[in-house]
């Protein structure tokens, strides 16, 4: 993964993602343009997709859900997520 996608921030990383709701399977990656693609089963209704994104990233990156925060794009497919407690290298290793 290019280090320009995951950016180090104090205490963690910032990751630009592109969410694919209602996917046929759950997946973190591959890189799609300037973002990491995140495929989830949930529909984009009542915050279900955002919760699914948080759960997937927490599980994939090995952190608690409370350490994953959507900081931009709450109602968009293009989101920015901050994950505390990991580094850029951990994100690069986790992309499918």
Biopython code that builds the backbone (N, CA, C, O; Angstrom):
import numpy as np
from Bio.PDB.StructureBuilder import StructureBuilder

atoms = [
    (1, "UNK", "N", (0.844, -1.188, 0.000)),
    (1, "UNK", "CA", (0.000, 0.000, 0.000)),
    (1, "UNK", "C", (0.876, 1.233, 0.000)),
    (1, "UNK", "O", (1.908, 1.266, 0.671)),
    (2, "UNK", "N", (0.487, 2.214, -0.722)),
    (2, "UNK", "CA", (1.195, 3.481, -0.723)),
    (2, "UNK", "C", (1.002, 4.170, 0.617)),
    (2, "UNK", "O", (-0.107, 4.209, 1.151)),
    (3, "UNK", "N", (2.078, 4.709, 1.155)),
    (3, "UNK", "CA", (1.972, 5.373, 2.444)),
    (3, "UNK", "C", (1.160, 6.660, 2.349)),
    (3, "UNK", "O", (0.788, 7.229, 3.376)),
    (4, "UNK", "N", (0.882, 7.123, 1.140)),
    (4, "UNK", "CA", (0.089, 8.342, 1.008)),
    (4, "UNK", "C", (-1.395, 8.091, 1.314)),
    (4, "UNK", "O", (-2.135, 9.039, 1.577)),
    (5, "UNK", "N", (-1.837, 6.824, 1.283)),
    (5, "UNK", "CA", (-3.236, 6.542, 1.591)),
    (5, "UNK", "C", (-3.495, 6.585, 3.085)),
    (5, "UNK", "O", (-4.404, 7.287, 3.529)),
    (6, "UNK", "N", (-2.726, 5.860, 3.863)),
    (6, "UNK", "CA", (-2.857, 5.912, 5.321)),
    (6, "UNK", "C", (-1.852, 6.933, 5.828)),
    (6, "UNK", "O", (-0.655, 6.833, 5.557)),
    (7, "UNK", "N", (-2.347, 7.904, 6.557)),
    (7, "UNK", "CA", (-1.508, 8.978, 7.059)),
    (7, "UNK", "C", (-1.379, 8.852, 8.565)),
    (7, "UNK", "O", (-2.376, 8.664, 9.263)),
    (8, "UNK", "N", (-0.162, 8.954, 9.068)),
    (8, "UNK", "CA", (0.057, 8.896, 10.508)),
    (8, "UNK", "C", (-0.492, 10.160, 11.164)),
    (8, "UNK", "O", (-0.280, 11.271, 10.678)),
    (9, "UNK", "N", (-1.192, 9.969, 12.262)),
    (9, "UNK", "CA", (-1.684, 11.072, 13.094)),
    (9, "UNK", "C", (-1.238, 10.756, 14.520)),
    (9, "UNK", "O", (-0.850, 9.620, 14.794)),
    (10, "UNK", "N", (-1.279, 11.711, 15.424)),
    (10, "UNK", "CA", (-0.883, 11.405, 16.802)),
    (10, "UNK", "C", (-1.723, 10.261, 17.385)),
    (10, "UNK", "O", (-2.937, 10.391, 17.542)),
    (11, "UNK", "N", (-1.076, 9.162, 17.696)),
    (11, "UNK", "CA", (-1.742, 8.025, 18.312)),
    (11, "UNK", "C", (-2.384, 7.034, 17.367)),
    (11, "UNK", "O", (-2.995, 6.070, 17.829)),
    (12, "UNK", "N", (-2.271, 7.230, 16.050)),
    (12, "UNK", "CA", (-2.901, 6.300, 15.121)),
    (12, "UNK", "C", (-2.702, 6.677, 13.668)),
    (12, "UNK", "O", (-1.667, 7.221, 13.283)),
    (13, "UNK", "N", (-3.726, 6.376, 12.862)),
    (13, "UNK", "CA", (-3.670, 6.651, 11.422)),
    (13, "UNK", "C", (-4.998, 7.208, 10.931)),
    (13, "UNK", "O", (-6.042, 7.014, 11.553)),
    (14, "UNK", "N", (-4.936, 7.898, 9.814)),
    (14, "UNK", "CA", (-6.128, 8.389, 9.113)),
    (14, "UNK", "C", (-6.158, 7.658, 7.771)),
    (14, "UNK", "O", (-5.161, 7.624, 7.050)),
    (15, "UNK", "N", (-7.321, 7.072, 7.442)),
    (15, "UNK", "CA", (-7.451, 6.280, 6.224)),
    (15, "UNK", "C", (-8.630, 6.792, 5.399)),
    (15, "UNK", "O", (-9.752, 6.843, 5.902)),
    (16, "UNK", "N", (-8.396, 7.172, 4.144)),
    (16, "UNK", "CA", (-9.514, 7.506, 3.257)),
    (16, "UNK", "C", (-10.097, 6.207, 2.696)),
    (16, "UNK", "O", (-9.357, 5.378, 2.167)),
    (17, "UNK", "N", (-11.406, 6.023, 2.805)),
    (17, "UNK", "CA", (-12.024, 4.784, 2.342)),
    (17, "UNK", "C", (-13.171, 5.074, 1.381)),
    (17, "UNK", "O", (-13.726, 6.172, 1.356)),
    (18, "UNK", "N", (-13.505, 4.068, 0.601)),
    (18, "UNK", "CA", (-14.664, 4.092, -0.289)),
    (18, "UNK", "C", (-15.526, 2.904, 0.100)),
    (18, "UNK", "O", (-15.099, 1.757, -0.036)),
    (19, "UNK", "N", (-16.723, 3.161, 0.577)),
    (19, "UNK", "CA", (-17.596, 2.109, 1.090)),
    (19, "UNK", "C", (-18.502, 1.570, -0.011)),
    (19, "UNK", "O", (-19.106, 2.329, -0.769)),
    (20, "UNK", "N", (-18.584, 0.242, -0.082)),
    (20, "UNK", "CA", (-19.517, -0.425, -0.990)),
    (20, "UNK", "C", (-20.556, -1.132, -0.120)),
    (20, "UNK", "O", (-20.322, -2.253, 0.333)),
    (21, "UNK", "N", (-21.708, -0.484, 0.118)),
    (21, "UNK", "CA", (-22.754, -1.136, 0.904)),
    (21, "UNK", "C", (-23.440, -2.235, 0.094)),
    (21, "UNK", "O", (-23.369, -2.255, -1.135)),
    (22, "UNK", "N", (-24.101, -3.143, 0.799)),
    (22, "UNK", "CA", (-24.830, -4.251, 0.171)),
    (22, "UNK", "C", (-23.942, -5.106, -0.723)),
    (22, "UNK", "O", (-24.391, -5.600, -1.758)),
    (23, "UNK", "N", (-22.699, -5.281, -0.333)),
    (23, "UNK", "CA", (-21.774, -6.121, -1.099)),
    (23, "UNK", "C", (-22.102, -7.595, -0.872)),
    (23, "UNK", "O", (-22.807, -7.938, 0.076)),
    (24, "UNK", "N", (-21.600, -8.447, -1.725)),
    (24, "UNK", "CA", (-21.867, -9.875, -1.569)),
    (24, "UNK", "C", (-20.995, -10.494, -0.478)),
    (24, "UNK", "O", (-21.320, -11.559, 0.047)),
    (25, "UNK", "N", (-19.883, -9.828, -0.135)),
    (25, "UNK", "CA", (-19.046, -10.301, 0.964)),
    (25, "UNK", "C", (-18.318, -9.123, 1.598)),
    (25, "UNK", "O", (-18.161, -8.066, 0.987)),
    (26, "UNK", "N", (-17.879, -9.326, 2.829)),
    (26, "UNK", "CA", (-17.183, -8.293, 3.582)),
    (26, "UNK", "C", (-15.709, -8.323, 3.193)),
    (26, "UNK", "O", (-15.105, -9.391, 3.093)),
    (27, "UNK", "N", (-15.127, -7.122, 2.970)),
    (27, "UNK", "CA", (-13.731, -7.079, 2.546)),
    (27, "UNK", "C", (-13.127, -5.715, 2.820)),
    (27, "UNK", "O", (-13.794, -4.693, 2.656)),
    (28, "UNK", "N", (-11.860, -5.694, 3.238)),
    (28, "UNK", "CA", (-11.077, -4.468, 3.427)),
    (28, "UNK", "C", (-10.006, -4.459, 2.358)),
    (28, "UNK", "O", (-9.038, -5.215, 2.447)),
    (29, "UNK", "N", (-10.159, -3.616, 1.347)),
    (29, "UNK", "CA", (-9.238, -3.558, 0.225)),
    (29, "UNK", "C", (-9.950, -4.087, -1.005)),
    (29, "UNK", "O", (-11.044, -4.638, -0.876)),
    (30, "UNK", "N", (-9.401, -3.949, -2.143)),
    (30, "UNK", "CA", (-8.098, -3.371, -2.491)),
    (30, "UNK", "C", (-8.164, -1.850, -2.579)),
    (30, "UNK", "O", (-9.181, -1.233, -2.258)),
    (31, "UNK", "N", (-7.080, -1.275, -3.011)),
    (31, "UNK", "CA", (-7.029, 0.169, -3.198)),
    (31, "UNK", "C", (-7.825, 0.508, -4.458)),
    (31, "UNK", "O", (-7.670, -0.132, -5.498)),
    (32, "UNK", "N", (-8.673, 1.517, -4.343)),
    (32, "UNK", "CA", (-9.518, 1.955, -5.456)),
    (32, "UNK", "C", (-9.257, 3.445, -5.657)),
    (32, "UNK", "O", (-9.825, 4.275, -4.947)),
    (33, "UNK", "N", (-8.408, 3.787, -6.616)),
    (33, "UNK", "CA", (-8.045, 5.186, -6.837)),
    (33, "UNK", "C", (-7.239, 5.721, -5.678)),
    (33, "UNK", "O", (-6.147, 5.232, -5.390)),
    (34, "UNK", "N", (-7.781, 6.733, -5.008)),
    (34, "UNK", "CA", (-7.072, 7.356, -3.894)),
    (34, "UNK", "C", (-7.633, 6.915, -2.538)),
    (34, "UNK", "O", (-7.391, 7.571, -1.525)),
    (35, "UNK", "N", (-8.385, 5.803, -2.516)),
    (35, "UNK", "CA", (-9.003, 5.328, -1.278)),
    (35, "UNK", "C", (-8.912, 3.811, -1.174)),
    (35, "UNK", "O", (-8.696, 3.118, -2.168)),
    (36, "UNK", "N", (-9.078, 3.314, 0.034)),
    (36, "UNK", "CA", (-9.142, 1.880, 0.262)),
    (36, "UNK", "C", (-10.613, 1.475, 0.200)),
    (36, "UNK", "O", (-11.452, 2.065, 0.880)),
    (37, "UNK", "N", (-10.917, 0.479, -0.608)),
    (37, "UNK", "CA", (-12.301, 0.035, -0.748)),
    (37, "UNK", "C", (-12.671, -0.837, 0.452)),
    (37, "UNK", "O", (-11.909, -1.712, 0.863)),
    (38, "UNK", "N", (-13.858, -0.578, 1.005)),
    (38, "UNK", "CA", (-14.383, -1.350, 2.126)),
    (38, "UNK", "C", (-15.756, -1.857, 1.711)),
    (38, "UNK", "O", (-16.690, -1.074, 1.539)),
    (39, "UNK", "N", (-15.872, -3.172, 1.551)),
    (39, "UNK", "CA", (-17.141, -3.781, 1.160)),
    (39, "UNK", "C", (-17.829, -4.329, 2.402)),
    (39, "UNK", "O", (-17.219, -5.050, 3.191)),
    (40, "UNK", "N", (-19.111, -3.980, 2.574)),
    (40, "UNK", "CA", (-19.894, -4.429, 3.728)),
    (40, "UNK", "C", (-21.238, -4.960, 3.258)),
    (40, "UNK", "O", (-21.690, -4.634, 2.161)),
    (41, "UNK", "N", (-21.873, -5.774, 4.083)),
    (41, "UNK", "CA", (-23.164, -6.357, 3.733)),
    (41, "UNK", "C", (-24.325, -5.408, 4.011)),
    (41, "UNK", "O", (-25.355, -5.485, 3.342)),
    (42, "UNK", "N", (-24.178, -4.524, 4.976)),
    (42, "UNK", "CA", (-25.263, -3.657, 5.439)),
    (42, "UNK", "C", (-25.681, -2.619, 4.399)),
    (42, "UNK", "O", (-24.859, -2.151, 3.612)),
    (43, "UNK", "N", (-26.967, -2.266, 4.406)),
    (43, "UNK", "CA", (-27.434, -1.192, 3.528)),
    (43, "UNK", "C", (-27.131, 0.162, 4.169)),
    (43, "UNK", "O", (-26.930, 0.244, 5.381)),
    (44, "UNK", "N", (-27.098, 1.214, 3.368)),
    (44, "UNK", "CA", (-26.823, 2.550, 3.910)),
    (44, "UNK", "C", (-28.077, 3.188, 4.507)),
    (44, "UNK", "O", (-28.530, 4.231, 4.036)),
    (45, "UNK", "N", (-28.631, 2.566, 5.538)),
    (45, "UNK", "CA", (-29.868, 3.029, 6.153)),
    (45, "UNK", "C", (-29.675, 3.159, 7.662)),
    (45, "UNK", "O", (-29.165, 2.244, 8.307)),
    (46, "UNK", "N", (-30.081, 4.291, 8.220)),
    (46, "UNK", "CA", (-30.060, 4.517, 9.667)),
    (46, "UNK", "C", (-28.704, 4.249, 10.312)),
    (46, "UNK", "O", (-28.651, 3.772, 11.446)),
    (47, "UNK", "N", (-27.625, 4.539, 9.625)),
    (47, "UNK", "CA", (-26.296, 4.385, 10.203)),
    (47, "UNK", "C", (-25.780, 2.959, 10.241)),
    (47, "UNK", "O", (-24.707, 2.706, 10.788)),
    (48, "UNK", "N", (-26.530, 2.017, 9.664)),
    (48, "UNK", "CA", (-26.114, 0.607, 9.688)),
    (48, "UNK", "C", (-24.794, 0.406, 8.947)),
    (48, "UNK", "O", (-23.943, -0.363, 9.394)),
    (49, "UNK", "N", (-24.623, 1.082, 7.835)),
    (49, "UNK", "CA", (-23.388, 0.937, 7.068)),
    (49, "UNK", "C", (-22.202, 1.494, 7.847)),
    (49, "UNK", "O", (-21.129, 0.890, 7.854)),
    (50, "UNK", "N", (-22.381, 2.630, 8.497)),
    (50, "UNK", "CA", (-21.287, 3.210, 9.285)),
    (50, "UNK", "C", (-20.882, 2.283, 10.417)),
    (50, "UNK", "O", (-19.691, 2.113, 10.678)),
    (51, "UNK", "N", (-21.847, 1.684, 11.091)),
    (51, "UNK", "CA", (-21.529, 0.751, 12.175)),
    (51, "UNK", "C", (-20.820, -0.484, 11.633)),
    (51, "UNK", "O", (-19.913, -1.012, 12.277)),
    (52, "UNK", "N", (-21.223, -0.945, 10.459)),
    (52, "UNK", "CA", (-20.569, -2.102, 9.848)),
    (52, "UNK", "C", (-19.131, -1.773, 9.454)),
    (52, "UNK", "O", (-18.237, -2.607, 9.599)),
    (53, "UNK", "N", (-18.909, -0.557, 8.956)),
    (53, "UNK", "CA", (-17.547, -0.122, 8.608)),
    (53, "UNK", "C", (-16.670, -0.111, 9.857)),
    (53, "UNK", "O", (-15.544, -0.609, 9.836)),
    (54, "UNK", "N", (-17.186, 0.454, 10.934)),
    (54, "UNK", "CA", (-16.419, 0.516, 12.182)),
    (54, "UNK", "C", (-16.096, -0.891, 12.678)),
    (54, "UNK", "O", (-14.962, -1.165, 13.071)),
    (55, "UNK", "N", (-17.079, -1.777, 12.661)),
    (55, "UNK", "CA", (-16.856, -3.148, 13.116)),
    (55, "UNK", "C", (-15.825, -3.871, 12.256)),
    (55, "UNK", "O", (-14.953, -4.561, 12.783)),
    (56, "UNK", "N", (-15.921, -3.716, 10.932)),
    (56, "UNK", "CA", (-14.976, -4.372, 10.027)),
    (56, "UNK", "C", (-13.561, -3.861, 10.233)),
    (56, "UNK", "O", (-12.622, -4.651, 10.326)),
    (57, "UNK", "N", (-13.400, -2.546, 10.304)),
    (57, "UNK", "CA", (-12.061, -1.996, 10.489)),
    (57, "UNK", "C", (-11.466, -2.409, 11.831)),
    (57, "UNK", "O", (-10.281, -2.734, 11.910)),
    (58, "UNK", "N", (-12.277, -2.398, 12.880)),
    (58, "UNK", "CA", (-11.782, -2.806, 14.199)),
    (58, "UNK", "C", (-11.304, -4.259, 14.164)),
    (58, "UNK", "O", (-10.226, -4.569, 14.672)),
    (59, "UNK", "N", (-12.090, -5.136, 13.575)),
    (59, "UNK", "CA", (-11.720, -6.554, 13.512)),
    (59, "UNK", "C", (-10.484, -6.768, 12.626)),
    (59, "UNK", "O", (-9.555, -7.480, 13.007)),
    (60, "UNK", "N", (-10.483, -6.154, 11.460)),
    (60, "UNK", "CA", (-9.388, -6.332, 10.515)),
    (60, "UNK", "C", (-8.066, -5.792, 11.055)),
    (60, "UNK", "O", (-7.014, -6.403, 10.867)),
    (61, "UNK", "N", (-8.127, -4.638, 11.729)),
    (61, "UNK", "CA", (-6.905, -3.991, 12.208)),
    (61, "UNK", "C", (-6.540, -4.386, 13.637)),
    (61, "UNK", "O", (-5.497, -3.976, 14.146)),
    (62, "UNK", "N", (-7.390, -5.177, 14.285)),
    (62, "UNK", "CA", (-7.077, -5.683, 15.613)),
    (62, "UNK", "C", (-7.150, -4.653, 16.725)),
    (62, "UNK", "O", (-6.339, -4.662, 17.651)),
    (63, "UNK", "N", (-8.137, -3.759, 16.623)),
    (63, "UNK", "CA", (-8.331, -2.753, 17.672)),
    (63, "UNK", "C", (-9.778, -2.807, 18.142)),
    (63, "UNK", "O", (-10.625, -3.420, 17.492)),
    (64, "UNK", "N", (-10.059, -2.166, 19.270)),
    (64, "UNK", "CA", (-11.429, -2.089, 19.772)),
    (64, "UNK", "C", (-12.255, -1.131, 18.908)),
    (64, "UNK", "O", (-11.714, -0.187, 18.331)),
    (65, "UNK", "N", (-13.553, -1.374, 18.821)),
    (65, "UNK", "CA", (-14.434, -0.508, 18.025)),
    (65, "UNK", "C", (-14.364, 0.939, 18.478)),
    (65, "UNK", "O", (-14.492, 1.850, 17.660)),
    (66, "UNK", "N", (-14.164, 1.163, 19.763)),
    (66, "UNK", "CA", (-14.116, 2.540, 20.280)),
    (66, "UNK", "C", (-12.899, 3.320, 19.771)),
    (66, "UNK", "O", (-12.834, 4.538, 19.935)),
    (67, "UNK", "N", (-11.935, 2.627, 19.155)),
    (67, "UNK", "CA", (-10.749, 3.294, 18.618)),
    (67, "UNK", "C", (-10.891, 3.644, 17.141)),
    (67, "UNK", "O", (-9.968, 4.193, 16.540)),
    (68, "UNK", "N", (-12.033, 3.330, 16.562)),
    (68, "UNK", "CA", (-12.295, 3.622, 15.143)),
    (68, "UNK", "C", (-13.358, 4.716, 15.071)),
    (68, "UNK", "O", (-14.449, 4.573, 15.622)),
    (69, "UNK", "N", (-13.023, 5.817, 14.378)),
    (69, "UNK", "CA", (-13.932, 6.962, 14.290)),
    (69, "UNK", "C", (-14.051, 7.423, 12.847)),
    (69, "UNK", "O", (-13.044, 7.621, 12.168)),
    (70, "UNK", "N", (-15.282, 7.594, 12.381)),
    (70, "UNK", "CA", (-15.515, 8.198, 11.065)),
    (70, "UNK", "C", (-15.466, 9.696, 11.282)),
    (70, "UNK", "O", (-16.295, 10.250, 12.004)),
    (71, "UNK", "N", (-14.497, 10.358, 10.661)),
    (71, "UNK", "CA", (-14.317, 11.793, 10.886)),
    (71, "UNK", "C", (-14.881, 12.650, 9.768)),
    (71, "UNK", "O", (-15.070, 13.853, 9.951)),
    (72, "UNK", "N", (-15.155, 12.055, 8.614)),
    (72, "UNK", "CA", (-15.743, 12.804, 7.501)),
    (72, "UNK", "C", (-16.507, 11.840, 6.609)),
    (72, "UNK", "O", (-16.113, 10.684, 6.452)),
    (73, "UNK", "N", (-17.600, 12.316, 6.025)),
    (73, "UNK", "CA", (-18.365, 11.525, 5.076)),
    (73, "UNK", "C", (-19.390, 10.603, 5.700)),
    (73, "UNK", "O", (-19.627, 9.513, 5.180)),
    (74, "UNK", "N", (-19.998, 11.001, 6.787)),
    (74, "UNK", "CA", (-20.967, 10.139, 7.477)),
    (74, "UNK", "C", (-22.109, 9.682, 6.578)),
    (74, "UNK", "O", (-22.628, 8.581, 6.763)),
    (75, "UNK", "N", (-22.509, 10.497, 5.613)),
    (75, "UNK", "CA", (-23.610, 10.127, 4.724)),
    (75, "UNK", "C", (-23.149, 9.877, 3.290)),
    (75, "UNK", "O", (-23.967, 9.827, 2.371)),
    (76, "UNK", "N", (-21.857, 9.722, 3.104)),
    (76, "UNK", "CA", (-21.279, 9.525, 1.785)),
    (76, "UNK", "C", (-20.591, 8.167, 1.700)),
    (76, "UNK", "O", (-20.249, 7.572, 2.722)),
    (77, "UNK", "N", (-20.392, 7.687, 0.488)),
    (77, "UNK", "CA", (-19.594, 6.468, 0.304)),
    (77, "UNK", "C", (-18.111, 6.763, 0.521)),
    (77, "UNK", "O", (-17.342, 5.873, 0.884)),
    (78, "UNK", "N", (-17.716, 8.015, 0.298)),
    (78, "UNK", "CA", (-16.321, 8.435, 0.479)),
    (78, "UNK", "C", (-16.169, 8.965, 1.904)),
    (78, "UNK", "O", (-16.692, 10.029, 2.237)),
    (79, "UNK", "N", (-15.458, 8.225, 2.731)),
    (79, "UNK", "CA", (-15.321, 8.569, 4.143)),
    (79, "UNK", "C", (-13.857, 8.695, 4.517)),
    (79, "UNK", "O", (-12.976, 8.181, 3.828)),
    (80, "UNK", "N", (-13.614, 9.384, 5.613)),
    (80, "UNK", "CA", (-12.297, 9.429, 6.221)),
    (80, "UNK", "C", (-12.442, 8.844, 7.611)),
    (80, "UNK", "O", (-13.314, 9.246, 8.381)),
    (81, "UNK", "N", (-11.577, 7.887, 7.926)),
    (81, "UNK", "CA", (-11.645, 7.177, 9.193)),
    (81, "UNK", "C", (-10.326, 7.348, 9.925)),
    (81, "UNK", "O", (-9.255, 7.288, 9.319)),
    (82, "UNK", "N", (-10.411, 7.562, 11.246)),
    (82, "UNK", "CA", (-9.214, 7.583, 12.083)),
    (82, "UNK", "C", (-9.257, 6.369, 12.986)),
    (82, "UNK", "O", (-10.275, 6.066, 13.607)),
    (83, "UNK", "N", (-8.113, 5.672, 13.045)),
    (83, "UNK", "CA", (-7.986, 4.480, 13.882)),
    (83, "UNK", "C", (-6.843, 4.725, 14.846)),
    (83, "UNK", "O", (-5.713, 4.982, 14.429)),
    (84, "UNK", "N", (-7.135, 4.646, 16.128)),
    (84, "UNK", "CA", (-6.128, 4.885, 17.154)),
    (84, "UNK", "C", (-5.475, 3.575, 17.571)),
    (84, "UNK", "O", (-6.109, 2.521, 17.556)),
    (85, "UNK", "N", (-4.208, 3.651, 17.940)),
    (85, "UNK", "CA", (-3.511, 2.487, 18.468)),
    (85, "UNK", "C", (-2.801, 1.628, 17.449)),
    (85, "UNK", "O", (-2.314, 0.552, 17.795)),
    (86, "UNK", "N", (-2.722, 2.068, 16.186)),
    (86, "UNK", "CA", (-1.984, 1.313, 15.166)),
    (86, "UNK", "C", (-1.135, 2.271, 14.345)),
    (86, "UNK", "O", (-1.253, 3.490, 14.469)),
    (87, "UNK", "N", (-0.280, 1.701, 13.505)),
    (87, "UNK", "CA", (0.564, 2.503, 12.629)),
    (87, "UNK", "C", (0.236, 2.263, 11.165)),
    (87, "UNK", "O", (-0.583, 1.408, 10.829)),
    (88, "UNK", "N", (0.879, 3.020, 10.310)),
    (88, "UNK", "CA", (0.662, 2.919, 8.866)),
    (88, "UNK", "C", (1.004, 1.518, 8.363)),
    (88, "UNK", "O", (0.309, 0.990, 7.495)),
    (89, "UNK", "N", (2.060, 0.915, 8.895)),
    (89, "UNK", "CA", (2.471, -0.425, 8.446)),
    (89, "UNK", "C", (1.391, -1.463, 8.721)),
    (89, "UNK", "O", (1.198, -2.371, 7.913)),
    (90, "UNK", "N", (0.691, -1.350, 9.833)),
    (90, "UNK", "CA", (-0.373, -2.296, 10.166)),
    (90, "UNK", "C", (-1.511, -2.220, 9.165)),
    (90, "UNK", "O", (-2.106, -3.242, 8.821)),
    (91, "UNK", "N", (-1.817, -1.032, 8.700)),
    (91, "UNK", "CA", (-2.865, -0.852, 7.695)),
    (91, "UNK", "C", (-2.427, -1.491, 6.386)),
    (91, "UNK", "O", (-3.210, -2.197, 5.751)),
    (92, "UNK", "N", (-1.188, -1.254, 5.977)),
    (92, "UNK", "CA", (-0.670, -1.796, 4.735)),
    (92, "UNK", "C", (-0.719, -3.325, 4.735)),
    (92, "UNK", "O", (-1.019, -3.926, 3.704)),
    (93, "UNK", "N", (-0.433, -3.953, 5.854)),
    (93, "UNK", "CA", (-0.445, -5.411, 5.954)),
    (93, "UNK", "C", (-1.858, -5.976, 5.917)),
    (93, "UNK", "O", (-2.044, -7.137, 5.552)),
    (94, "UNK", "N", (-2.846, -5.188, 6.284)),
    (94, "UNK", "CA", (-4.218, -5.684, 6.411)),
    (94, "UNK", "C", (-5.036, -5.603, 5.141)),
    (94, "UNK", "O", (-6.105, -6.209, 5.062)),
    (95, "UNK", "N", (-4.567, -4.875, 4.148)),
    (95, "UNK", "CA", (-5.346, -4.702, 2.915)),
    (95, "UNK", "C", (-5.318, -5.984, 2.104)),
    (95, "UNK", "O", (-4.253, -6.540, 1.835)),
    (96, "UNK", "N", (-6.509, -6.451, 1.714)),
    (96, "UNK", "CA", (-6.645, -7.707, 0.946)),
    (96, "UNK", "C", (-6.174, -7.516, -0.476)),
    (96, "UNK", "O", (-6.212, -8.456, -1.270)),
]
sb = StructureBuilder()
sb.init_structure("model")
sb.init_model(0)
sb.init_chain("A")
sb.init_seg("    ")
for serial, (resi, resn, name, xyz) in enumerate(atoms, 1):
    if name == "N":
        sb.init_residue(resn, " ", resi, " ")
    sb.init_atom(name, np.array(xyz, "f"), 0.0, 1.0, " ", f" {name:<3s}", serial, name[0])
structure = sb.get_structure()
